[in-house]
């Protein structure tokens, strides 16, 4: 079995990153450690350091994107959990009951993929590659 080595991040779908940061970074004091725009899907990803894992804010930048559709249907809130693994395609396939991931994406310069199949307790699962210099530590 491909081991899950760490909780990398908890992703929260938001309509407005700046509004979310006012609470999480301003009121709660969580520092922003990275922010990037991904072209496909067209989203802004902003990472806040929680010490042992990150919170990832996911803001759609395209009204027709899957995240925009999620927000329209579900509202703001938990979107997925992401675990650190050594081999993204193998872990995503194994955790997806043998179904390979639909695509390998990227976040913070590392490969990542969503696990196919039924959502455990209704929560989407993503896996991302551990950083080479921290086999057991979350990447910040």
C-alpha positions as CSV (number, residue, x, y, z in Angstrom):
1,X,0.0,0.0,0.0
2,X,1.2,3.5,-0.9
3,X,1.6,5.3,2.4
4,X,0.1,8.6,3.2
5,X,3.0,10.4,4.8
6,X,1.4,13.7,6.0
7,X,-1.5,16.0,5.9
8,X,-0.3,18.6,3.4
9,X,-3.3,21.0,3.4
10,X,-7.0,21.6,3.9
11,X,-8.6,23.4,1.0
12,X,-11.4,25.9,1.5
13,X,-13.3,27.2,-1.5
14,X,-13.8,31.0,-1.3
15,X,-15.4,33.6,-3.5
16,X,-12.9,36.3,-2.5
17,X,-9.4,35.5,-1.2
18,X,-8.9,38.9,0.3
19,X,-12.0,38.7,2.4
20,X,-11.0,35.2,3.6
21,X,-7.5,36.5,4.4
22,X,-8.9,39.4,6.5
23,X,-10.2,36.7,8.9
24,X,-7.6,33.9,8.7
25,X,-4.5,36.1,8.4
26,X,-5.8,39.3,10.0
27,X,-7.9,38.0,12.9
28,X,-6.3,34.6,13.4
29,X,-2.7,35.6,12.6
30,X,-2.0,32.8,10.1
31,X,0.8,33.9,7.8
32,X,0.5,33.7,4.1
33,X,3.4,31.7,2.8
34,X,2.6,31.4,-0.9
35,X,0.0,32.5,-3.5
36,X,-0.2,31.5,-7.2
37,X,-2.6,31.5,-10.1
38,X,-3.1,28.2,-11.9
39,X,-4.3,28.4,-15.5
40,X,-6.1,25.1,-15.7
41,X,-8.4,25.2,-13.8
42,X,-8.1,28.9,-13.6
43,X,-7.9,29.5,-9.8
44,X,-5.9,31.5,-7.3
45,X,-4.3,29.3,-4.6
46,X,-3.2,31.0,-1.4
47,X,-1.5,29.0,1.4
48,X,-1.5,29.9,5.0
49,X,0.9,28.3,7.5
50,X,-0.8,26.4,10.4
51,X,2.5,24.9,11.7
52,X,2.0,21.3,10.9
53,X,-0.1,21.7,7.7
54,X,-1.4,24.5,5.5
55,X,-4.8,26.0,4.8
56,X,-5.2,26.5,1.0
57,X,-7.7,29.1,-0.1
58,X,-9.1,28.2,-3.6
59,X,-10.7,31.1,-5.5
60,X,-12.2,30.6,-8.9
61,X,-11.0,33.0,-11.6
62,X,-13.4,31.7,-14.2
63,X,-17.2,31.6,-13.6
64,X,-17.5,28.3,-15.5
65,X,-14.8,26.5,-13.5
66,X,-15.5,23.5,-11.3
67,X,-14.7,25.6,-8.2
68,X,-17.2,28.2,-9.3
69,X,-19.8,25.5,-9.8
70,X,-18.9,24.1,-6.4
71,X,-19.4,27.5,-4.7
72,X,-22.8,28.0,-6.5
73,X,-24.0,24.6,-5.3
74,X,-22.4,24.3,-1.9
75,X,-21.3,27.7,-0.8
76,X,-17.9,28.6,0.7
77,X,-16.3,25.9,2.9
78,X,-14.3,22.7,2.9
79,X,-13.4,21.6,-0.6
80,X,-10.8,18.8,-0.1
81,X,-8.1,17.3,2.1
82,X,-4.6,16.9,0.6
83,X,-2.2,14.3,1.7
84,X,1.6,14.1,1.1
85,X,2.8,11.0,-0.7
86,X,5.9,9.8,-2.4
87,X,4.4,8.7,-5.7
88,X,1.3,10.8,-6.8
89,X,0.0,8.7,-9.7
90,X,0.4,5.4,-7.8
91,X,-1.2,6.8,-4.6
92,X,-4.1,8.4,-6.5
93,X,-4.7,5.1,-8.4
94,X,-4.5,3.0,-5.3
95,X,-6.7,5.3,-3.2
96,X,-9.1,5.5,-6.1
97,X,-9.8,1.8,-6.1
98,X,-7.5,1.2,-9.1
99,X,-8.8,4.1,-11.2
100,X,-6.0,6.3,-12.3
101,X,-6.3,10.1,-11.7
102,X,-8.0,12.1,-14.5
103,X,-5.1,14.5,-14.6
104,X,-1.9,15.4,-12.8
105,X,-1.8,19.0,-11.7
106,X,0.5,21.2,-9.8
107,X,0.5,23.4,-6.8
108,X,3.6,25.0,-5.2
109,X,5.6,23.4,-8.0
110,X,4.8,19.9,-7.0
111,X,2.7,17.3,-8.8
112,X,-0.8,16.6,-7.4
113,X,-3.9,14.7,-8.3
114,X,-7.4,14.2,-7.1
115,X,-8.4,10.7,-6.1
116,X,-11.3,9.2,-8.3
117,X,-14.3,7.4,-7.0
118,X,-16.6,7.7,-4.1
119,X,-15.8,10.5,-1.7
120,X,-15.1,9.3,1.8
121,X,-17.6,11.0,4.1
122,X,-18.3,13.4,1.2
123,X,-14.8,14.9,1.3
124,X,-12.7,15.1,-1.9
125,X,-9.2,13.7,-1.5
126,X,-6.1,15.0,-3.3
127,X,-2.5,13.7,-3.0
128,X,0.6,15.8,-3.6
129,X,4.3,14.9,-3.8
130,X,6.3,15.4,-0.6
131,X,9.1,17.9,-0.9
132,X,12.4,16.1,-1.4
133,X,14.0,17.8,1.6
134,X,11.3,16.9,4.1
135,X,10.1,13.3,3.9
136,X,7.8,13.6,6.9
137,X,7.2,17.3,7.3
138,X,4.5,19.4,5.5
139,X,5.8,21.7,2.9
140,X,5.5,25.4,3.5
